[in-house]
Amino acid sequence: MAAASASSFIPLKPRPTPRVKLGAPQSFSFRRPALAPARLRISCVAKPETVEKVAKVVKKQLALPAETLVTGDSKFAALGADSLDTVEIVMGLEEEFDISVEEDSAQSIATVQDAADLIEELVRKKCA
Amino acid sequence: MNPHYCCLSRNFSAALPPLLPVQLPSRMETHLWYVVPDEVKSAPLLSKYMELLPQYERDHVLGFRGDQLQKSALLARTLVRTTIARYQVDDHLDPRSLRFKRNIHGKPEVEWETKDGFCPPPLQFNISHTSSLVACGVTMNSLIGIDVEEKRRRTKNNILAFAKRYFTAHEVEHLNAIPDSELQQQEFIKLWTLKEAYVKALGKGFSSSPFNTFTIRASSGIAVETLDSPQNLTNNWQFALLELMGSHYVAICLERQETGGAGKALPIKLTARKTIPFVEDELVSGTNAVVTIGGSVTQF
């Protein structure tokens, strides 16, 4: 987080839980991601664990320190992910959760929660 | 300390100097403007840039984690506002007064004031930024998409695994055929920026054109081929690939406006300027700061 010190380039006080009103200039799509066909493997994951695992994959891709606060609300773009990072994060999530995410969904995931929700839906299909 | 810094802190205690005005690009021209964040070091100047933004854009900038990300987000908003303001549409356009909206697919556009007798120009723009470069492309009329990336950018995943997952078979084949891993990495980045630029030019969001539904062919010239009409190279779009400052690739995709004889595309007429808004502007097209590495481009 930016420190409001004399040497900080932004003299304004940074917000602790940023609410982004204008979407990141590079994110255009607002469509809900479509579902991919599920594979035959039983594994049900609880919500907080999913968010935690997604956060871990995100931190690894963006080379963020382990103690960086990443929650469901955290936007990939705000953490420094560009579109290439986002696609790589989805590849990492596919490996982590043994799922397959449709190509167009990869680009439309904006927050950690978006990713966790999508994963939950895909995994739920497997449990059903 | 940079000698510039002392002058700037004196000058910026009051108002910012005026922006150098520029003529709108002609129908056939593309203007490329860019800022190198590492060269913008003055805290007072960056504060002044922040003051140009409406509250919701300041919030957006501050929403990025860490100084470096906030700085490039700030410079992106500053670059787009000051660049469009330079064209002096409607006489005294203040970068502060510009309003933006999104089209139905989410692509950002200028929201011109509706006034009697004022006919807004068909100005098109697109921005792209990394932590080390912020760029804005401007045209009159022609849809534009741009994407910038560091040449040295490395993927965490293996390139071919990534390409097999997200690119088309032809593109995988093209990458696979490159024996040198360094060159392969660079080709991958070039392909990525070209594909991004195309989708951004289309302006319909990434969901409407997943990367594995179109191929970028870059053998002689650069062209896009959509999978649903494979025999039909999509002639509506033309591309330029530039190497900027020896360190970055810049891909530009434009809607084709006119053709030369026998349907042949005319080269892209490009004017490139490096800028630190309110401080300095430098015409760099035709110098070795901007090298055309793909597509048909004439630099002015």
Interface residues (C-beta under 8 A of the other chain):
Chain A: M1 A2 S7 S8 F9 I10 P11 L12 P14 R15 P18 R19 V20 K21 L22 G23 A24 P25 Q26 S27 F28 S29 F30 R31 K60 Q61 T68 K75 A77 A78 L79 G80 D82 S83 L84 V87 E88 M91 G92 E102 E103 D104 S105 A106 Q107 S108
Chain B: A43 L46 S47 M50 Y56 E57 R58 D59 H60 V61 L62 G63 F64 R65 G66 D67 L69 Q70 K71 L74 A76 R77 V80 R102 H105 G106 K107 P108 I127 S128 T130 S131 E149 R153 T155 K156 N157 F162 R165 Y166 W192 E196 K200 G203 K204 G205 F206 S207 S208 P210 F211 N212
